[in-house]
Amino acid sequence: MARRIIHIDLDAFFVSVEQVKNPELKGKPVVVGGRPEGRGVVASASYEARAFGLHAGMPLTTASRLCPQAIFIQGSFPKYRDASQRFMTILADFSPYPEPLGLDEAYLDATGFESIYGSVHQMAAKIKQRIKDELGLDASVGVASCKVVAKVASELSKPDGLLEVAAGEERSFLAPLPIAKLPGIGRKTERRLNGLGVNTIGELSIMPLSALKSHFGASGEVLHRFANGIDDREVEPPATAKSISRETTFSKDTGDHSLLKATLRYLGERVGADLRQRGKRARCITLKLRYADFTTITRRHTLSQTCDSDQTIFNTGQGLLKKALTRERQPVRLIGIGVSSLVESGRQLALLDSSAQRQEQLDRAIDRIRKKYGFTAIQTGRTLLLKEIFPESGEGYKLHTPSLSR
């Protein structure tokens, strides 16, 4: 049976969710990411804003200059997470084999299921309609025999389109497209290929494999296969998370140790809460710092025993922070903390040490309070400092981060 893969991508996802919540925003240039005078970047831009050259990843100050009439929204990760979960639930009704790619896009293996709906094209159309009816969102959909071609097709169908590539036509479909349209080709690779006289996917497809491998190593073979419309990758369910992290960019570079520790404590509490919610424990703690000159460092510490304790995460992170600040005295632009080497919850308690058990009980009691009344309903004295800096919501402080505060 010939494979049929569907790629579904929600159009301008963050902005579209905001427009569903506030219909007055429809038809207007809207940017989600933060205040225009802030240091963040565009997380999502409406198509009206894109007409002025705005795009994801662009500094907000640049976006404001290009489109001063744009409406800038801070954004709320909980809203987007809820919409994403409902989106994935819809997909699961059509096939048991969805593969999420972030919040707003996914692959679906339709092989063998399309006959239920008449054809794979009709199946894709029904998916689009349910997303529209139940979420109020537009989706662009590509259908093909493999993942890479389906993704290219969905991109070309934007906005709110549906494009199917018939079996056997993959190579001819890709051939006239610029190489930048092929997944896996970033700006650096594009420039190198252009320097070799390769500008279209068709030209890439006929380039000798030996030449590609000599320039790009093992990835050269992958590019060659993709350019020829060959992709044997299976649609796979999401893997278990291997790490959990939180980070934020400050509105101004700072050398204030109290602010750095307060922010680190808050981020560590978010990480700890997520760990416990997932029933996981971590063995490795990682600190991330980006300085004023954009130099970025990470420092790790491996624990002797796994943990899910806010206090242990913070104490470890604080130790790493102290060492880093001693060695480098320039102001900090970004701070983050993460955990990795995750294992299932459960460990042998030390017979003579009841402090760890008391800390676990305290963390879980705090989790219950926060779940009922909001994350900032109960805080340590250290994080109260953040009240003067970051706005609050029921979900906690709204930190400055391109990926939105989680």
C-alpha positions as CSV (number, residue, x, y, z in Angstrom):
1,M,0.0,0.0,0.0
2,A,1.4,3.4,-1.0
3,R,2.2,5.7,1.8
4,R,0.2,8.9,2.2
5,I,1.5,11.5,4.7
6,I,-0.3,14.7,5.7
7,H,1.5,17.7,7.1
8,I,-0.8,20.2,8.9
9,D,0.4,23.7,9.9
10,L,-1.7,26.2,11.8
11,D,-1.4,29.6,10.1
12,A,0.2,32.5,12.2
13,F,-0.7,30.4,15.2
14,F,-0.1,32.7,18.2
15,V,-1.7,35.7,16.4
16,S,-4.7,33.5,15.2
17,V,-5.4,32.4,18.8
18,E,-5.4,36.0,19.9
19,Q,-7.8,36.9,17.0
20,V,-10.2,34.2,18.0
21,K,-10.2,35.6,21.6
22,N,-10.5,39.2,20.3
23,P,-12.2,39.3,16.8
24,E,-11.4,43.1,16.6
25,L,-7.9,42.1,15.8
26,K,-8.8,40.3,12.6
27,G,-7.7,41.9,9.4
28,K,-5.1,44.1,11.2
29,P,-1.3,43.9,11.5
30,V,-0.8,42.1,14.8
31,V,2.5,41.0,16.4
32,V,2.8,38.6,19.3
33,G,6.1,38.8,21.3
34,G,6.0,41.7,23.6
35,R,6.2,45.5,23.8
36,P,7.6,47.2,20.7
37,E,10.2,49.1,22.9
38,G,11.3,45.8,24.5
39,R,14.3,43.6,23.6
40,G,12.4,40.6,22.6
41,V,11.6,39.3,19.1
42,V,8.6,38.6,17.0
43,A,7.1,35.2,18.0
44,S,4.3,35.4,15.4
45,A,3.0,38.0,12.9
46,S,-0.3,38.2,11.1
47,Y,-0.3,38.1,7.3
48,E,-1.2,41.8,7.3
49,A,2.0,42.5,9.3
50,R,4.0,40.2,7.1
51,A,3.1,42.4,4.2
52,F,5.4,45.0,5.8
53,G,8.3,42.6,6.0
54,L,7.7,41.4,9.6
55,H,8.6,37.8,10.4
56,A,9.3,35.5,13.3
57,G,12.6,36.1,15.0
58,M,12.8,39.8,14.0
59,P,13.7,42.2,16.9
60,L,10.5,44.0,18.1
61,T,12.2,47.4,17.7
62,T,12.8,46.6,14.0
63,A,9.2,45.4,13.6
64,S,7.9,48.6,15.2
65,R,9.9,50.7,12.8
66,L,8.8,48.8,9.7
67,C,5.1,48.7,10.8
68,P,4.4,51.4,13.4
69,Q,0.7,50.8,13.1
70,A,1.0,47.2,14.2
71,I,-0.7,46.0,17.4
72,F,1.8,44.4,19.7
73,I,0.7,41.8,22.2
74,Q,2.7,40.2,25.0
75,G,1.2,36.8,24.4
76,S,0.2,34.0,26.8
77,F,1.7,30.5,26.5
78,P,-1.2,28.8,28.5
79,K,-3.7,30.0,25.8
80,Y,-1.5,28.6,23.0
81,R,-0.9,25.4,24.9
82,D,-4.6,24.8,25.3
83,A,-5.3,25.5,21.6
84,S,-2.5,23.2,20.7
85,Q,-3.8,20.3,22.8
86,R,-7.2,20.7,21.2
87,F,-5.6,20.7,17.8
88,M,-3.7,17.4,18.6
89,T,-6.9,15.9,19.9
90,I,-8.6,16.6,16.5
91,L,-5.7,14.9,14.6
92,A,-5.9,11.8,16.9
93,D,-9.5,11.3,15.8
94,F,-8.3,10.8,12.2
95,S,-5.3,8.6,12.7
96,P,-3.5,7.0,15.7
97,Y,-0.2,8.1,14.3
98,P,0.3,11.8,14.7
99,E,3.8,13.3,15.1
100,P,3.6,16.8,16.7
101,L,6.3,19.4,15.6
102,G,6.0,22.0,18.3
103,L,2.6,23.5,19.2
104,D,1.2,24.4,15.8
105,E,2.1,21.7,13.3
106,A,2.2,17.9,12.9
107,Y,2.6,15.0,10.5
108,L,-0.2,12.5,10.2
109,D,0.2,9.0,8.6
110,A,-3.0,8.6,6.6
111,T,-2.0,5.3,5.0
112,G,-5.0,2.9,5.2
113,F,-7.3,5.5,6.8
114,E,-8.0,7.6,3.8
115,S,-10.6,5.2,2.4
116,I,-12.8,5.9,5.4
117,Y,-13.2,9.4,4.1
118,G,-13.4,8.7,0.4
119,S,-9.8,9.8,-0.4
120,V,-6.8,11.3,1.3
121,H,-7.7,14.7,-0.1
122,Q,-11.2,14.5,1.4
123,M,-9.7,13.4,4.7
124,A,-7.3,16.4,4.7
125,A,-10.3,18.7,3.9
126,K,-12.3,17.3,6.8
127,I,-9.3,17.9,9.1
128,K,-9.1,21.5,8.0
129,Q,-12.9,22.0,8.5
130,R,-12.9,20.6,12.0
131,I,-10.0,22.8,13.0
132,K,-11.9,25.8,11.6
133,D,-15.2,24.8,13.3
134,E,-13.8,23.8,16.7
135,L,-10.9,26.2,17.1
136,G,-11.7,29.0,14.7
137,L,-8.2,28.6,13.2
138,D,-7.0,28.3,9.6
139,A,-4.7,25.4,8.7
140,S,-2.5,24.9,5.7
141,V,-2.1,21.2,4.6
142,G,0.2,19.3,2.3
143,V,-0.3,15.7,1.2
144,A,2.4,13.5,-0.3
145,S,4.1,10.1,-0.2
146,C,6.7,11.2,2.3
147,K,7.3,13.8,5.1
148,V,9.6,16.2,3.3
149,V,7.4,16.6,0.3
150,A,4.3,17.0,2.4
151,K,5.9,19.7,4.4
152,V,7.0,21.6,1.3
153,A,3.4,21.3,0.0
154,S,1.8,22.7,3.1
155,E,4.2,25.6,3.1
156,L,3.3,26.4,-0.6
157,S,-0.4,26.2,0.2
158,K,-0.3,29.0,2.8
159,P,-2.4,30.5,3.9
160,D,-5.4,28.3,4.5
161,G,-4.7,26.0,1.5
162,L,-4.6,22.3,0.7
163,L,-2.1,20.9,-1.8
164,E,-1.6,17.3,-2.7
165,V,1.3,15.9,-4.6
166,A,0.5,12.7,-6.5
167,A,2.7,9.6,-6.1
168,G,5.4,9.6,-8.7
169,E,5.4,13.4,-9.1
170,E,7.5,14.3,-6.1
171,R,10.7,15.1,-8.0
172,S,9.0,17.2,-10.7
173,F,7.0,19.1,-8.0
174,L,10.2,20.0,-6.1
175,A,12.4,20.7,-9.1
176,P,11.5,24.3,-10.0
177,L,11.5,25.5,-6.4
178,P,14.4,27.5,-4.9
179,I,16.6,25.5,-2.6
180,A,15.6,27.5,0.4
181,K,12.2,25.8,0.2
182,L,13.7,22.4,1.0
183,P,13.6,21.5,4.8
184,G,17.1,21.3,6.2
185,I,18.6,24.1,4.1
186,G,19.3,27.1,6.2
187,R,20.9,30.4,5.1
188,K,24.4,29.2,5.5
189,T,23.8,26.0,3.4
190,E,21.9,28.1,0.9
191,R,24.8,30.4,0.4
192,R,27.3,27.5,0.0
193,L,25.0,25.9,-2.6
194,N,24.6,29.1,-4.4
195,G,28.3,29.4,-4.5
196,L,28.4,26.0,-6.3
197,G,25.9,27.2,-8.9
198,V,23.0,25.4,-7.3
199,N,19.8,27.6,-7.0
200,T,16.9,25.3,-7.4
201,I,15.9,22.0,-5.9
202,G,16.1,20.4,-9.3
203,E,19.7,21.5,-9.8
204,L,20.5,20.0,-6.3
205,S,18.8,16.7,-7.3
206,I,21.2,16.1,-10.2
207,M,24.4,17.3,-8.4
208,P,26.8,14.3,-8.0
209,L,26.3,12.7,-4.7
210,S,30.1,12.5,-4.2
211,A,30.4,16.2,-4.6
212,L,27.6,16.9,-2.1
213,K,29.2,14.5,0.4
214,S,32.6,16.2,0.0
215,H,31.1,19.6,0.7
216,F,28.5,18.7,3.4
217,G,29.6,15.3,4.8
218,A,26.9,12.8,5.7
219,S,24.2,15.5,5.5
220,G,25.0,15.9,1.8
221,E,23.4,12.5,1.2
222,V,20.3,13.5,3.1
223,L,20.0,16.7,1.0
224,H,20.4,14.6,-2.2
225,R,17.6,12.2,-1.2
226,F,15.3,15.0,-0.1
227,A,15.9,17.0,-3.4
228,N,14.8,13.8,-5.3
229,G,11.6,13.5,-3.2
230,I,12.9,10.5,-1.3
231,D,12.2,10.3,2.4
232,D,11.8,7.0,4.3
233,R,11.3,8.5,7.7
234,E,8.3,7.2,9.6
235,V,5.7,9.3,11.3
236,E,6.6,8.8,14.9
237,P,4.7,9.7,18.1
238,P,6.4,12.3,20.3
239,A,9.3,11.0,22.4
240,T,9.5,11.4,26.1
241,A,11.1,14.7,27.1
242,K,14.8,14.4,27.8
243,S,15.2,17.7,29.5
244,I,13.2,20.6,30.9
245,S,14.3,24.2,31.0
246,R,13.2,27.8,31.4
247,E,14.9,31.0,30.4
248,T,14.3,34.7,30.1
249,T,15.9,37.8,28.5
250,F,16.1,40.9,30.7
251,S,14.8,44.2,29.4
252,K,18.2,45.7,30.3
253,D,21.5,44.0,30.8
254,T,22.0,43.5,34.5
255,G,24.8,42.8,37.0
256,D,22.4,42.9,39.9
257,H,23.1,39.7,41.8
258,S,19.8,39.9,43.7
259,L,17.8,40.2,40.5
260,L,19.8,37.3,38.9
261,K,19.2,35.1,41.9
262,A,15.5,36.0,42.2
263,T,15.0,35.2,38.5
264,L,16.9,32.0,38.8
265,R,14.8,31.0,41.8
266,Y,11.6,31.6,39.9
267,L,12.7,29.8,36.8
268,G,13.9,26.9,38.9
269,E,10.5,26.7,40.6
270,R,8.8,26.4,37.2
271,V,11.2,23.7,36.2
272,G,10.7,21.8,39.5
273,A,6.9,22.1,39.2
274,D,7.1,20.7,35.6
275,L,9.3,17.8,36.8
276,R,6.8,16.8,39.5
277,Q,3.8,17.1,37.2
278,R,5.5,14.7,34.7
279,G,6.5,12.3,37.5
280,K,10.2,12.7,36.8
281,R,13.4,13.3,38.7
282,A,16.6,14.8,37.3
283,R,20.3,14.1,37.9
284,C,21.9,16.9,36.0
285,I,21.3,20.7,36.5
286,T,22.4,23.2,33.8
287,L,22.8,27.0,34.1
288,K,22.7,29.1,31.0
289,L,23.9,32.7,30.8
290,R,24.1,35.1,27.8
291,Y,26.2,38.2,28.5
292,A,25.9,41.8,27.1
293,D,28.3,40.9,24.2
294,F,26.0,37.9,23.3
295,T,28.6,35.4,24.5
296,T,26.6,32.4,25.8
297,I,27.8,29.9,28.3
298,T,26.3,26.7,29.9
299,R,27.5,25.2,33.1
300,R,26.4,21.8,34.4
301,H,26.5,19.9,37.6
302,T,25.7,16.2,38.1
303,L,24.0,15.3,41.4
304,S,24.9,12.3,43.4
305,Q,21.2,11.5,43.7
306,T,18.2,12.4,41.5
307,C,15.9,15.2,42.6
308,D,12.7,17.0,41.8
309,S,13.1,19.6,44.6
310,D,12.9,23.3,43.9
311,Q,15.5,24.0,46.6
312,T,18.0,21.5,45.2
313,I,17.6,22.9,41.7
314,F,18.1,26.5,42.9
315,N,21.0,25.7,45.3
316,T,22.8,24.0,42.5
317,G,22.0,26.7,39.9
318,Q,23.1,29.4,42.4
319,G,26.4,27.7,42.9
320,L,27.0,27.6,39.2
321,L,25.9,31.2,38.9
322,K,28.3,32.4,41.6
323,K,31.3,30.7,39.9
324,A,30.3,32.1,36.5
325,L,29.9,35.7,37.8
326,T,33.3,35.5,39.5
327,R,35.0,34.6,36.2
328,E,33.0,37.1,34.0
329,R,32.0,40.4,35.4
330,Q,30.1,41.9,32.4
331,P,26.3,42.4,32.6
332,V,24.0,39.5,31.9
333,R,21.4,39.6,29.1
334,L,19.7,36.2,29.5
335,I,19.5,33.6,32.3
336,G,18.1,30.1,32.2
337,I,18.1,26.9,34.2
338,G,17.4,23.4,33.1
339,V,17.4,19.8,34.2
340,S,18.3,16.6,32.2
341,S,19.1,12.9,32.7
342,L,15.5,12.4,33.7
343,V,14.2,9.2,35.3
344,E,10.9,8.1,36.6
345,S,9.9,9.4,40.0
346,G,10.8,7.2,43.0
347,R,13.9,6.7,45.1
348,Q,15.1,5.1,48.3
349,L,14.9,7.5,51.2
350,A,17.8,7.9,53.6
351,L,16.8,6.5,57.0
352,L,18.4,9.2,59.1
353,D,17.6,12.1,56.8
354,S,14.0,13.4,57.1
355,S,14.8,16.8,55.6
356,A,14.5,15.6,52.0
357,Q,11.2,14.0,52.7
358,R,9.9,17.2,54.3
359,Q,11.1,19.2,51.3
360,E,9.2,16.9,49.0
361,Q,6.0,17.2,51.0
362,L,6.4,21.0,51.0
363,D,6.9,21.2,47.3
364,R,3.8,19.1,46.6
365,A,1.7,21.2,49.0
366,I,2.9,24.4,47.2
367,D,2.0,22.7,43.9
368,R,-1.5,22.2,45.1
369,I,-1.9,25.8,46.2
370,R,-0.6,27.1,42.9
371,K,-2.8,24.8,40.9
372,K,-5.8,26.2,42.6
373,Y,-4.9,29.9,43.0
374,G,-2.2,30.6,40.5
375,F,1.6,30.2,40.4
376,T,2.4,33.5,42.2
377,A,-0.2,32.9,44.9
378,I,2.6,31.6,47.1
379,Q,6.2,32.7,46.7
380,T,9.5,32.7,48.5
381,G,10.8,36.0,49.8
382,R,13.5,36.0,47.2
383,T,11.1,36.0,44.2
384,L,8.9,38.8,45.6
385,L,11.6,41.1,44.1
386,L,10.2,40.2,40.6
387,K,6.9,41.9,41.4
388,E,8.5,45.2,40.7
389,I,9.9,44.1,37.3
390,F,7.6,41.6,35.6
391,P,3.8,41.8,35.0
392,E,1.8,39.0,36.7
393,S,-1.0,36.8,35.5
394,G,-2.8,33.8,37.0
395,E,-0.1,31.6,35.3
396,G,2.8,33.5,37.0
397,Y,5.2,36.2,35.9
398,K,5.2,37.1,32.2
399,L,8.9,36.9,31.5
400,H,10.6,38.4,28.4
401,T,11.4,35.4,26.2
402,P,11.0,34.8,22.4
403,S,9.2,31.5,23.1
404,L,6.9,33.1,25.6
405,S,6.7,32.4,29.3
406,R,5.7,28.9,30.3
